[in-house]
Amino acid sequence: MLDNRKVISERKKKIQRILRNPRIVWGGLVIVVLLFGAVFAPYLSSKDPLKQNLLSRLMAPQGFSGPHLLGTDSLGRDIFSRILYGARISLTVGFLTVIISGVIGVMLGLFAGYYKGKTDSILSRAADIQLSIPVIIMAIVLLAMVGPSVFNIIMVMAISRWMLYFRLVRSLVFSLMASPMIDAARVIGVSRRRLFVKHLLANLWTPIIVVTTQQMAQIILLEATLSFLGVGIPPSVPSWGMMVSQGRNYIETAWWVITFPGLAIFVATLAINFVGDGLRDFLDPRRRF
């Protein structure tokens, strides 16, 4: 009974600490709103994001008093509807990319830090070589080879981001392998699988979570940049970056075409960065006081 009360008390303290961090709270609320808009896009807007109507092209924002809340683009497509559906693309690309690149980088970092020797040398050299190539150039070249699509951009960006997880996990595993905890686990005969899962990976979640949130914001920005350059998401798919690219020619005559999708990119990346910074402060014991 006392143990249960202690656990409940600890959970309450953690929740209170989270709620006292304004970056986590505000960033989390914005992310929830974006997720809500992406999931319920068909219910929040009755407009088809792909439907063109040249008679309604470049209509100014009309607010709730007109049919087009945030106006229309050069082809007469509803901007509000395209932003909602574009959130699906940006959040999906960001989430799946960090999952795939994180799994690859974490597993390779574990192997390099545990086995060392040739395994570490080969993987480290591969990571160093890839880090020496600018991410945007690598992504452009690879996408030019395989063609633009949502699946291709996820895979290309995952391939270009695994090194960050690898270097982080590798360095942390080196430190953990020299700790008395690992020596004691080996003495009592802990299996290699249990050593990886219970003793190494279990002590890596905090920095991995922080890096993942920061990487997701960068990936959303990178996807928008690639779409802006015309090598990312296909033009037929609503995308914030593509909307900015298509609206840049009308920035003086129809400011809303480029402003609203640009604000969506800014708000999404800022909110995710806020959550990442807040989680770093929450999970790092040195920053608690």
C-alpha angles and dihedrals in degrees: 000000000000091000091053091050090049092051092048090048091051091050091051090051091051092049091049091050090051092049090050090059106085093194093059092043098048095036091048092049092052091049091050090051091050091048091048091051092048095048097042098035094125090055097043094051128027092196121105107237091214099044113112125209113175091188088066098041119143095004112170121243110284100186118212092325095072141044094258113056096189098020130248136284131237092287096046095255118149109256096203092054092047092051091052093049090041089059088062091057096044096046093043093049092046095047098045093043094054090046094052097039090043094053092047095045096043094049094047090046090052092051093046093048094044103042098030115174117076093351091058093042095052095044093044093051090049091050092047092050092049092046089055090063115077110248095227092053093047091049093048092050094047094045091048087056100045100029132240119298137127092253093048094049091050092051094043093050092044090054091049096049107043092092093071092059091041095056093045096048094041093055093045093048090052089056094045093049089059093051124103089239092069092044090053092048091053092048093055090049103253110179120247092246093052090045090055096046105033103031107026109025093038090060094049101059097092098059091036092055092049093048091046094057092047092047093050091059091049092048092052089051091046092050090051090049093050091047089049089054091050098245100093128060114011115257090244091065119075107246132165092226092049090049090054090047093050092046099049091089091058100046093117099040102032108022094173094067093069101022101065098048088043090053090049091056092046095048094045095050092043092051093049091048089051091054091047093051091045092050090050090055092044097047098039109085091204091063099048097090 
